[in-house]
Amino acid sequence: MKRSIKILAIGNSFSIDAMEYLWHVLHAGGVEEVVLGDLFIGGCPVDLHAQNIKDNAHTYIYLKNTDGVWHQTPDQSLTDGLLDEAWDIITLQQASHDSGLPETYARQGEVIDYVNTHKRSPDAKIFWHMTWAYQGDSTHPAFPRYGCDQVAMYQSIMSAVRSEILPNPAYVGIIPVGMVIQHLRATPLGDTLTRDGFHLSLDHGRYAAALTWAQTLCGMDPDTVDWVPNGCEHIRKDLPYIRGAVKDAISHPFFDKTY
């Protein structure tokens, strides 16, 4: 188990969902020094990150967590976040509405090249954060792109990851939150893991995402984490489902690859 970890996400509201409880989960699992950063623009797709690099746009809210509390600084650039720490891990992701459309991944190379050029630590590893399909009754305006069909959206995301991410040697690995959420939907929890049809629920959804990041990035065994968020004690009875979904997704052959 790593004793310290510094993780930066280049993301959007789905990275906020995934990282909300990550500091506490990592700390509870034995990581003594945890530094998290999140360069955030709501709904930001890969091509906008690439354009922001070209324009040196100071349009990000930079969220940082070193003690269990998130602090935010507005009007930041990608460079500001990249240079703030010698990050161990830097994550990229697609906007949810584009996540199952392979043609929208075309400019990821520009972002990867910029990250590799400007990261402070030459050993920093790049991971892809695979996001989740919308809830079956979601009213998100982009859901019709997938026929308002959760399974179709999930399969499209999986297909895009296969074609656009897995073959790219720049990525050390994939954080399979989308798989974990889909696995959980097949448990007695059902299709209840979002709070508005697309953002993760504040209890089970965000907690499952944090466990997925912790196991993927630090090798943390989900069974060793007993911490749950304040006001979410009801999660405890469902921990076997959450832990099982995390372990099943990460061991799935879809992600077999020699790095």
ChimeraX commands (.cxc) that place a marker at each C-alpha (Angstrom):
marker #1 position 0.00,0.00,0.00 radius 0.5
marker #1 position 1.30,3.46,-0.89 radius 0.5
marker #1 position 1.99,5.69,2.11 radius 0.5
marker #1 position 1.43,8.87,0.11 radius 0.5
marker #1 position -0.37,9.78,-3.10 radius 0.5
marker #1 position -1.00,12.95,-5.09 radius 0.5
marker #1 position -3.81,12.77,-7.67 radius 0.5
marker #1 position -4.97,15.45,-10.10 radius 0.5
marker #1 position -8.14,15.12,-12.19 radius 0.5
marker #1 position -8.70,17.13,-15.35 radius 0.5
marker #1 position -12.43,16.81,-15.45 radius 0.5
marker #1 position -15.93,18.10,-14.92 radius 0.5
marker #1 position -18.79,17.45,-12.50 radius 0.5
marker #1 position -18.29,13.69,-12.86 radius 0.5
marker #1 position -14.75,14.01,-11.47 radius 0.5
marker #1 position -16.22,15.92,-8.52 radius 0.5
marker #1 position -18.63,13.03,-7.92 radius 0.5
marker #1 position -15.86,10.45,-8.13 radius 0.5
marker #1 position -13.41,12.27,-5.85 radius 0.5
marker #1 position -15.75,13.71,-3.22 radius 0.5
marker #1 position -15.02,10.98,-0.66 radius 0.5
marker #1 position -11.65,9.87,-2.02 radius 0.5
marker #1 position -9.48,11.64,0.57 radius 0.5
marker #1 position -11.32,9.96,3.44 radius 0.5
marker #1 position -11.39,6.54,1.77 radius 0.5
marker #1 position -7.65,6.61,1.03 radius 0.5
marker #1 position -6.83,7.88,4.51 radius 0.5
marker #1 position -9.04,5.23,6.12 radius 0.5
marker #1 position -7.32,2.60,4.00 radius 0.5
marker #1 position -3.89,3.51,5.35 radius 0.5
marker #1 position -2.53,6.16,2.98 radius 0.5
marker #1 position -0.98,8.68,5.34 radius 0.5
marker #1 position -0.46,11.65,2.99 radius 0.5
marker #1 position -3.23,12.34,0.46 radius 0.5
marker #1 position -3.26,15.36,-1.86 radius 0.5
marker #1 position -6.10,15.67,-4.36 radius 0.5
marker #1 position -6.70,18.22,-7.08 radius 0.5
marker #1 position -9.53,18.65,-9.57 radius 0.5
marker #1 position -9.47,21.10,-12.49 radius 0.5
marker #1 position -13.19,21.48,-13.07 radius 0.5
marker #1 position -15.49,22.96,-15.69 radius 0.5
marker #1 position -19.07,21.70,-15.67 radius 0.5
marker #1 position -19.80,19.42,-18.64 radius 0.5
marker #1 position -16.32,19.90,-20.05 radius 0.5
marker #1 position -15.47,17.50,-22.92 radius 0.5
marker #1 position -12.03,16.50,-24.17 radius 0.5
marker #1 position -12.07,18.93,-27.07 radius 0.5
marker #1 position -12.74,21.91,-24.77 radius 0.5
marker #1 position -9.78,20.93,-22.57 radius 0.5
marker #1 position -7.67,20.86,-25.74 radius 0.5
marker #1 position -8.98,24.26,-26.83 radius 0.5
marker #1 position -8.35,25.70,-23.36 radius 0.5
marker #1 position -4.73,24.61,-23.66 radius 0.5
marker #1 position -4.44,26.36,-27.02 radius 0.5
marker #1 position -6.05,29.53,-25.65 radius 0.5
marker #1 position -4.31,29.41,-22.23 radius 0.5
marker #1 position -7.82,29.82,-20.83 radius 0.5
marker #1 position -8.18,30.64,-17.13 radius 0.5
marker #1 position -11.65,29.18,-16.91 radius 0.5
marker #1 position -11.25,26.31,-14.44 radius 0.5
marker #1 position -12.26,26.09,-10.83 radius 0.5
marker #1 position -9.34,24.39,-9.13 radius 0.5
marker #1 position -10.43,22.23,-6.21 radius 0.5
marker #1 position -7.78,20.96,-3.79 radius 0.5
marker #1 position -7.96,18.67,-0.77 radius 0.5
marker #1 position -5.04,18.00,1.58 radius 0.5
marker #1 position -6.88,17.49,4.88 radius 0.5
marker #1 position -10.30,16.06,4.09 radius 0.5
marker #1 position -11.81,19.42,3.12 radius 0.5
marker #1 position -12.13,20.72,-0.44 radius 0.5
marker #1 position -10.99,24.28,-1.13 radius 0.5
marker #1 position -11.59,26.05,-4.43 radius 0.5
marker #1 position -9.80,28.70,-6.44 radius 0.5
marker #1 position -11.53,30.19,-9.49 radius 0.5
marker #1 position -10.10,31.40,-12.80 radius 0.5
marker #1 position -7.30,28.89,-13.07 radius 0.5
marker #1 position -5.65,27.37,-16.13 radius 0.5
marker #1 position -4.63,23.78,-16.74 radius 0.5
marker #1 position -1.03,24.87,-16.25 radius 0.5
marker #1 position -1.83,26.29,-12.81 radius 0.5
marker #1 position -3.15,22.94,-11.65 radius 0.5
marker #1 position -0.42,20.86,-13.28 radius 0.5
marker #1 position 2.35,22.91,-11.70 radius 0.5
marker #1 position 0.79,23.18,-8.25 radius 0.5
marker #1 position 2.12,19.79,-7.13 radius 0.5
marker #1 position 4.42,17.03,-8.33 radius 0.5
marker #1 position 1.43,14.80,-9.05 radius 0.5
marker #1 position 1.82,11.02,-8.97 radius 0.5
marker #1 position -1.32,10.41,-11.04 radius 0.5
marker #1 position -3.21,12.61,-13.49 radius 0.5
marker #1 position -6.61,11.52,-14.76 radius 0.5
marker #1 position -8.52,12.45,-17.89 radius 0.5
marker #1 position -12.14,11.76,-18.79 radius 0.5
marker #1 position -14.78,12.55,-21.37 radius 0.5
marker #1 position -17.91,14.58,-20.75 radius 0.5
marker #1 position -20.80,12.26,-19.99 radius 0.5
marker #1 position -22.83,13.26,-23.05 radius 0.5
marker #1 position -19.91,12.44,-25.38 radius 0.5
marker #1 position -18.62,9.41,-23.51 radius 0.5
marker #1 position -20.07,6.85,-25.91 radius 0.5
marker #1 position -19.15,8.69,-29.12 radius 0.5
marker #1 position -15.67,7.67,-30.34 radius 0.5
marker #1 position -15.34,10.62,-32.71 radius 0.5
marker #1 position -15.38,13.02,-29.74 radius 0.5
marker #1 position -12.10,11.61,-28.42 radius 0.5
marker #1 position -10.04,12.91,-31.36 radius 0.5
marker #1 position -8.22,15.68,-29.46 radius 0.5
marker #1 position -7.20,13.64,-26.42 radius 0.5
marker #1 position -3.65,13.47,-27.77 radius 0.5
marker #1 position -3.31,17.24,-27.47 radius 0.5
marker #1 position -4.23,17.06,-23.79 radius 0.5
marker #1 position -1.92,14.10,-23.15 radius 0.5
marker #1 position 1.00,15.84,-24.84 radius 0.5
marker #1 position 0.42,18.99,-22.80 radius 0.5
marker #1 position 0.20,17.04,-19.56 radius 0.5
marker #1 position 3.42,15.17,-20.30 radius 0.5
marker #1 position 5.20,18.40,-21.20 radius 0.5
marker #1 position 4.11,20.38,-18.14 radius 0.5
marker #1 position 3.80,17.83,-15.32 radius 0.5
marker #1 position 6.36,18.43,-12.59 radius 0.5
marker #1 position 7.12,14.77,-11.99 radius 0.5
marker #1 position 8.40,12.87,-15.01 radius 0.5
marker #1 position 7.08,9.69,-13.39 radius 0.5
marker #1 position 3.49,10.94,-13.15 radius 0.5
marker #1 position 1.12,8.34,-14.62 radius 0.5
marker #1 position -1.96,9.12,-16.71 radius 0.5
marker #1 position -5.18,7.18,-16.07 radius 0.5
marker #1 position -8.51,7.34,-17.88 radius 0.5
marker #1 position -11.61,7.78,-15.73 radius 0.5
marker #1 position -14.39,5.75,-17.36 radius 0.5
marker #1 position -17.70,7.38,-16.43 radius 0.5
marker #1 position -21.17,5.87,-16.18 radius 0.5
marker #1 position -24.36,5.62,-18.18 radius 0.5
marker #1 position -27.37,7.67,-17.16 radius 0.5
marker #1 position -30.17,6.33,-15.02 radius 0.5
marker #1 position -32.88,4.60,-17.02 radius 0.5
marker #1 position -35.43,7.38,-16.47 radius 0.5
marker #1 position -32.93,10.22,-16.89 radius 0.5
marker #1 position -34.17,13.46,-18.43 radius 0.5
marker #1 position -30.66,14.59,-19.45 radius 0.5
marker #1 position -30.98,16.39,-22.80 radius 0.5
marker #1 position -28.22,14.25,-24.34 radius 0.5
marker #1 position -29.81,10.93,-23.39 radius 0.5
marker #1 position -31.67,10.72,-26.73 radius 0.5
marker #1 position -28.26,10.32,-28.42 radius 0.5
marker #1 position -28.36,6.83,-26.95 radius 0.5
marker #1 position -32.04,6.22,-27.58 radius 0.5
marker #1 position -32.81,7.04,-23.92 radius 0.5
marker #1 position -31.53,3.52,-23.28 radius 0.5
marker #1 position -29.15,3.00,-20.37 radius 0.5
marker #1 position -27.78,-0.30,-21.65 radius 0.5
marker #1 position -27.18,1.18,-25.10 radius 0.5
marker #1 position -25.33,4.10,-23.52 radius 0.5
marker #1 position -23.25,1.81,-21.33 radius 0.5
marker #1 position -22.33,-0.39,-24.29 radius 0.5
marker #1 position -21.40,2.70,-26.29 radius 0.5
marker #1 position -19.11,3.90,-23.48 radius 0.5
marker #1 position -17.47,0.48,-23.29 radius 0.5
marker #1 position -16.99,0.44,-27.05 radius 0.5
marker #1 position -15.45,3.92,-27.06 radius 0.5
marker #1 position -13.03,2.95,-24.30 radius 0.5
marker #1 position -12.04,-0.16,-26.24 radius 0.5
marker #1 position -11.39,1.73,-29.46 radius 0.5
marker #1 position -10.06,5.08,-28.22 radius 0.5
marker #1 position -8.43,4.45,-24.83 radius 0.5
marker #1 position -7.18,0.88,-24.46 radius 0.5
marker #1 position -4.90,1.03,-27.54 radius 0.5
marker #1 position -3.30,4.29,-26.38 radius 0.5
marker #1 position 0.03,3.57,-24.62 radius 0.5
marker #1 position -0.08,6.95,-22.84 radius 0.5
marker #1 position -2.60,5.54,-20.36 radius 0.5
marker #1 position -1.29,3.39,-17.56 radius 0.5
marker #1 position -4.77,2.19,-16.72 radius 0.5
marker #1 position -8.50,2.78,-16.58 radius 0.5
marker #1 position -10.57,3.66,-13.52 radius 0.5
marker #1 position -13.74,1.66,-14.29 radius 0.5
marker #1 position -16.36,3.60,-12.35 radius 0.5
marker #1 position -18.83,3.14,-15.20 radius 0.5
marker #1 position -18.54,-0.63,-14.87 radius 0.5
marker #1 position -18.92,-0.51,-11.09 radius 0.5
marker #1 position -22.10,1.55,-11.29 radius 0.5
marker #1 position -23.55,-0.78,-13.91 radius 0.5
marker #1 position -22.68,-3.83,-11.79 radius 0.5
marker #1 position -24.38,-2.24,-8.78 radius 0.5
marker #1 position -27.52,-1.66,-10.81 radius 0.5
marker #1 position -27.83,-5.43,-11.08 radius 0.5
marker #1 position -27.87,-5.82,-7.27 radius 0.5
marker #1 position -30.83,-5.15,-4.97 radius 0.5
marker #1 position -29.79,-1.47,-5.01 radius 0.5
marker #1 position -31.24,-1.28,-8.51 radius 0.5
marker #1 position -31.19,1.80,-10.69 radius 0.5
marker #1 position -30.98,4.27,-7.80 radius 0.5
marker #1 position -27.37,5.41,-7.95 radius 0.5
marker #1 position -27.85,8.94,-9.26 radius 0.5
marker #1 position -29.44,11.95,-7.63 radius 0.5
marker #1 position -30.78,13.59,-10.78 radius 0.5
marker #1 position -30.59,10.89,-13.42 radius 0.5
marker #1 position -26.89,11.40,-14.21 radius 0.5
marker #1 position -24.83,12.74,-11.28 radius 0.5
marker #1 position -24.01,10.11,-8.68 radius 0.5
marker #1 position -26.08,9.81,-5.52 radius 0.5
marker #1 position -24.50,11.41,-2.46 radius 0.5
marker #1 position -24.37,8.08,-0.64 radius 0.5
marker #1 position -23.92,4.79,-2.53 radius 0.5
marker #1 position -22.93,6.28,-5.89 radius 0.5
marker #1 position -20.15,8.59,-4.76 radius 0.5
marker #1 position -18.91,6.05,-2.22 radius 0.5
marker #1 position -18.64,3.31,-4.85 radius 0.5
marker #1 position -16.72,5.68,-7.14 radius 0.5
marker #1 position -14.24,6.56,-4.39 radius 0.5
marker #1 position -13.60,2.88,-3.62 radius 0.5
marker #1 position -13.03,2.25,-7.33 radius 0.5
marker #1 position -10.42,5.01,-7.53 radius 0.5
marker #1 position -8.75,3.78,-4.33 radius 0.5
marker #1 position -8.38,0.19,-5.49 radius 0.5
marker #1 position -7.37,1.10,-9.05 radius 0.5
marker #1 position -4.80,3.75,-8.15 radius 0.5
marker #1 position -3.45,2.45,-4.83 radius 0.5
marker #1 position -4.26,-1.26,-4.82 radius 0.5
marker #1 position -6.45,-0.75,-1.77 radius 0.5
marker #1 position -8.62,-3.71,-0.81 radius 0.5
marker #1 position -12.20,-2.36,-0.51 radius 0.5
marker #1 position -12.83,-4.81,2.32 radius 0.5
marker #1 position -10.38,-2.90,4.52 radius 0.5
marker #1 position -12.26,0.41,4.35 radius 0.5
marker #1 position -14.92,0.89,7.05 radius 0.5
marker #1 position -15.28,4.67,6.84 radius 0.5
marker #1 position -18.60,6.01,5.57 radius 0.5
marker #1 position -19.61,9.66,5.15 radius 0.5
marker #1 position -21.43,11.51,7.91 radius 0.5
marker #1 position -25.15,10.98,7.58 radius 0.5
marker #1 position -24.66,7.87,5.44 radius 0.5
marker #1 position -24.58,5.09,8.02 radius 0.5
marker #1 position -27.25,3.33,5.98 radius 0.5
marker #1 position -24.53,2.51,3.44 radius 0.5
marker #1 position -23.04,-0.06,5.80 radius 0.5
marker #1 position -25.69,-2.69,5.13 radius 0.5
marker #1 position -24.93,-2.44,1.42 radius 0.5
marker #1 position -21.13,-2.51,1.65 radius 0.5
marker #1 position -20.96,-6.15,0.45 radius 0.5
marker #1 position -22.65,-5.11,-2.81 radius 0.5
marker #1 position -20.44,-2.06,-3.27 radius 0.5
marker #1 position -17.20,-3.86,-2.45 radius 0.5
marker #1 position -18.15,-6.79,-4.66 radius 0.5
marker #1 position -18.96,-4.54,-7.61 radius 0.5
marker #1 position -15.63,-2.74,-7.29 radius 0.5
marker #1 position -13.61,-5.95,-7.14 radius 0.5
marker #1 position -15.57,-7.55,-10.00 radius 0.5
marker #1 position -15.14,-4.56,-12.30 radius 0.5
marker #1 position -11.43,-4.17,-11.68 radius 0.5
marker #1 position -10.77,-7.85,-12.27 radius 0.5
marker #1 position -12.88,-7.89,-15.45 radius 0.5
marker #1 position -11.02,-9.23,-18.52 radius 0.5
marker #1 position -12.01,-6.08,-20.42 radius 0.5
marker #1 position -9.11,-4.34,-18.68 radius 0.5
marker #1 position -6.50,-7.05,-19.08 radius 0.5
marker #1 position -3.44,-5.30,-20.46 radius 0.5
marker #1 position 0.28,-5.43,-19.88 radius 0.5
marker #1 position 1.47,-1.99,-18.86 radius 0.5
marker link #1:1,2 radius 0.2
marker link #1:2,3 radius 0.2
marker link #1:3,4 radius 0.2
marker link #1:4,5 radius 0.2
marker link #1:5,6 radius 0.2
marker link #1:6,7 radius 0.2
marker link #1:7,8 radius 0.2
marker link #1:8,9 radius 0.2
marker link #1:9,10 radius 0.2
marker link #1:10,11 radius 0.2
marker link #1:11,12 radius 0.2
marker link #1:12,13 radius 0.2
marker link #1:13,14 radius 0.2
marker link #1:14,15 radius 0.2
marker link #1:15,16 radius 0.2
marker link #1:16,17 radius 0.2
marker link #1:17,18 radius 0.2
marker link #1:18,19 radius 0.2
marker link #1:19,20 radius 0.2
marker link #1:20,21 radius 0.2
marker link #1:21,22 radius 0.2
marker link #1:22,23 radius 0.2
marker link #1:23,24 radius 0.2
marker link #1:24,25 radius 0.2
marker link #1:25,26 radius 0.2
marker link #1:26,27 radius 0.2
marker link #1:27,28 radius 0.2
marker link #1:28,29 radius 0.2
marker link #1:29,30 radius 0.2
marker link #1:30,31 radius 0.2
marker link #1:31,32 radius 0.2
marker link #1:32,33 radius 0.2
marker link #1:33,34 radius 0.2
marker link #1:34,35 radius 0.2
marker link #1:35,36 radius 0.2
marker link #1:36,37 radius 0.2
marker link #1:37,38 radius 0.2
marker link #1:38,39 radius 0.2
marker link #1:39,40 radius 0.2
marker link #1:40,41 radius 0.2
marker link #1:41,42 radius 0.2
marker link #1:42,43 radius 0.2
marker link #1:43,44 radius 0.2
marker link #1:44,45 radius 0.2
marker link #1:45,46 radius 0.2
marker link #1:46,47 radius 0.2
marker link #1:47,48 radius 0.2
marker link #1:48,49 radius 0.2
marker link #1:49,50 radius 0.2
marker link #1:50,51 radius 0.2
marker link #1:51,52 radius 0.2
marker link #1:52,53 radius 0.2
marker link #1:53,54 radius 0.2
marker link #1:54,55 radius 0.2
marker link #1:55,56 radius 0.2
marker link #1:56,57 radius 0.2
marker link #1:57,58 radius 0.2
marker link #1:58,59 radius 0.2
marker link #1:59,60 radius 0.2
marker link #1:60,61 radius 0.2
marker link #1:61,62 radius 0.2
marker link #1:62,63 radius 0.2
marker link #1:63,64 radius 0.2
marker link #1:64,65 radius 0.2
marker link #1:65,66 radius 0.2
marker link #1:66,67 radius 0.2
marker link #1:67,68 radius 0.2
marker link #1:68,69 radius 0.2
marker link #1:69,70 radius 0.2
marker link #1:70,71 radius 0.2
marker link #1:71,72 radius 0.2
marker link #1:72,73 radius 0.2
marker link #1:73,74 radius 0.2
marker link #1:74,75 radius 0.2
marker link #1:75,76 radius 0.2
marker link #1:76,77 radius 0.2
marker link #1:77,78 radius 0.2
marker link #1:78,79 radius 0.2
marker link #1:79,80 radius 0.2
marker link #1:80,81 radius 0.2
marker link #1:81,82 radius 0.2
marker link #1:82,83 radius 0.2
marker link #1:83,84 radius 0.2
marker link #1:84,85 radius 0.2
marker link #1:85,86 radius 0.2
marker link #1:86,87 radius 0.2
marker link #1:87,88 radius 0.2
marker link #1:88,89 radius 0.2
marker link #1:89,90 radius 0.2
marker link #1:90,91 radius 0.2
marker link #1:91,92 radius 0.2
marker link #1:92,93 radius 0.2
marker link #1:93,94 radius 0.2
marker link #1:94,95 radius 0.2
marker link #1:95,96 radius 0.2
marker link #1:96,97 radius 0.2
marker link #1:97,98 radius 0.2
marker link #1:98,99 radius 0.2
marker link #1:99,100 radius 0.2
marker link #1:100,101 radius 0.2
marker link #1:101,102 radius 0.2
marker link #1:102,103 radius 0.2
marker link #1:103,104 radius 0.2
marker link #1:104,105 radius 0.2
marker link #1:105,106 radius 0.2
marker link #1:106,107 radius 0.2
marker link #1:107,108 radius 0.2
marker link #1:108,109 radius 0.2
marker link #1:109,110 radius 0.2
marker link #1:110,111 radius 0.2
marker link #1:111,112 radius 0.2
marker link #1:112,113 radius 0.2
marker link #1:113,114 radius 0.2
marker link #1:114,115 radius 0.2
marker link #1:115,116 radius 0.2
marker link #1:116,117 radius 0.2
marker link #1:117,118 radius 0.2
marker link #1:118,119 radius 0.2
marker link #1:119,120 radius 0.2
marker link #1:120,121 radius 0.2
marker link #1:121,122 radius 0.2
marker link #1:122,123 radius 0.2
marker link #1:123,124 radius 0.2
marker link #1:124,125 radius 0.2
marker link #1:125,126 radius 0.2
marker link #1:126,127 radius 0.2
marker link #1:127,128 radius 0.2
marker link #1:128,129 radius 0.2
marker link #1:129,130 radius 0.2
marker link #1:130,131 radius 0.2
marker link #1:131,132 radius 0.2
marker link #1:132,133 radius 0.2
marker link #1:133,134 radius 0.2
marker link #1:134,135 radius 0.2
marker link #1:135,136 radius 0.2
marker link #1:136,137 radius 0.2
marker link #1:137,138 radius 0.2
marker link #1:138,139 radius 0.2
marker link #1:139,140 radius 0.2
marker link #1:140,141 radius 0.2
marker link #1:141,142 radius 0.2
marker link #1:142,143 radius 0.2
marker link #1:143,144 radius 0.2
marker link #1:144,145 radius 0.2
marker link #1:145,146 radius 0.2
marker link #1:146,147 radius 0.2
marker link #1:147,148 radius 0.2
marker link #1:148,149 radius 0.2
marker link #1:149,150 radius 0.2
marker link #1:150,151 radius 0.2
marker link #1:151,152 radius 0.2
marker link #1:152,153 radius 0.2
marker link #1:153,154 radius 0.2
marker link #1:154,155 radius 0.2
marker link #1:155,156 radius 0.2
marker link #1:156,157 radius 0.2
marker link #1:157,158 radius 0.2
marker link #1:158,159 radius 0.2
marker link #1:159,160 radius 0.2
marker link #1:160,161 radius 0.2
marker link #1:161,162 radius 0.2
marker link #1:162,163 radius 0.2
marker link #1:163,164 radius 0.2
marker link #1:164,165 radius 0.2
marker link #1:165,166 radius 0.2
marker link #1:166,167 radius 0.2
marker link #1:167,168 radius 0.2
marker link #1:168,169 radius 0.2
marker link #1:169,170 radius 0.2
marker link #1:170,171 radius 0.2
marker link #1:171,172 radius 0.2
marker link #1:172,173 radius 0.2
marker link #1:173,174 radius 0.2
marker link #1:174,175 radius 0.2
marker link #1:175,176 radius 0.2
marker link #1:176,177 radius 0.2
marker link #1:177,178 radius 0.2
marker link #1:178,179 radius 0.2
marker link #1:179,180 radius 0.2
marker link #1:180,181 radius 0.2
marker link #1:181,182 radius 0.2
marker link #1:182,183 radius 0.2
marker link #1:183,184 radius 0.2
marker link #1:184,185 radius 0.2
marker link #1:185,186 radius 0.2
marker link #1:186,187 radius 0.2
marker link #1:187,188 radius 0.2
marker link #1:188,189 radius 0.2
marker link #1:189,190 radius 0.2
marker link #1:190,191 radius 0.2
marker link #1:191,192 radius 0.2
marker link #1:192,193 radius 0.2
marker link #1:193,194 radius 0.2
marker link #1:194,195 radius 0.2
marker link #1:195,196 radius 0.2
marker link #1:196,197 radius 0.2
marker link #1:197,198 radius 0.2
marker link #1:198,199 radius 0.2
marker link #1:199,200 radius 0.2
marker link #1:200,201 radius 0.2
marker link #1:201,202 radius 0.2
marker link #1:202,203 radius 0.2
marker link #1:203,204 radius 0.2
marker link #1:204,205 radius 0.2
marker link #1:205,206 radius 0.2
marker link #1:206,207 radius 0.2
marker link #1:207,208 radius 0.2
marker link #1:208,209 radius 0.2
marker link #1:209,210 radius 0.2
marker link #1:210,211 radius 0.2
marker link #1:211,212 radius 0.2
marker link #1:212,213 radius 0.2
marker link #1:213,214 radius 0.2
marker link #1:214,215 radius 0.2
marker link #1:215,216 radius 0.2
marker link #1:216,217 radius 0.2
marker link #1:217,218 radius 0.2
marker link #1:218,219 radius 0.2
marker link #1:219,220 radius 0.2
marker link #1:220,221 radius 0.2
marker link #1:221,222 radius 0.2
marker link #1:222,223 radius 0.2
marker link #1:223,224 radius 0.2
marker link #1:224,225 radius 0.2
marker link #1:225,226 radius 0.2
marker link #1:226,227 radius 0.2
marker link #1:227,228 radius 0.2
marker link #1:228,229 radius 0.2
marker link #1:229,230 radius 0.2
marker link #1:230,231 radius 0.2
marker link #1:231,232 radius 0.2
marker link #1:232,233 radius 0.2
marker link #1:233,234 radius 0.2
marker link #1:234,235 radius 0.2
marker link #1:235,236 radius 0.2
marker link #1:236,237 radius 0.2
marker link #1:237,238 radius 0.2
marker link #1:238,239 radius 0.2
marker link #1:239,240 radius 0.2
marker link #1:240,241 radius 0.2
marker link #1:241,242 radius 0.2
marker link #1:242,243 radius 0.2
marker link #1:243,244 radius 0.2
marker link #1:244,245 radius 0.2
marker link #1:245,246 radius 0.2
marker link #1:246,247 radius 0.2
marker link #1:247,248 radius 0.2
marker link #1:248,249 radius 0.2
marker link #1:249,250 radius 0.2
marker link #1:250,251 radius 0.2
marker link #1:251,252 radius 0.2
marker link #1:252,253 radius 0.2
marker link #1:253,254 radius 0.2
marker link #1:254,255 radius 0.2
marker link #1:255,256 radius 0.2
marker link #1:256,257 radius 0.2
marker link #1:257,258 radius 0.2
marker link #1:258,259 radius 0.2
view
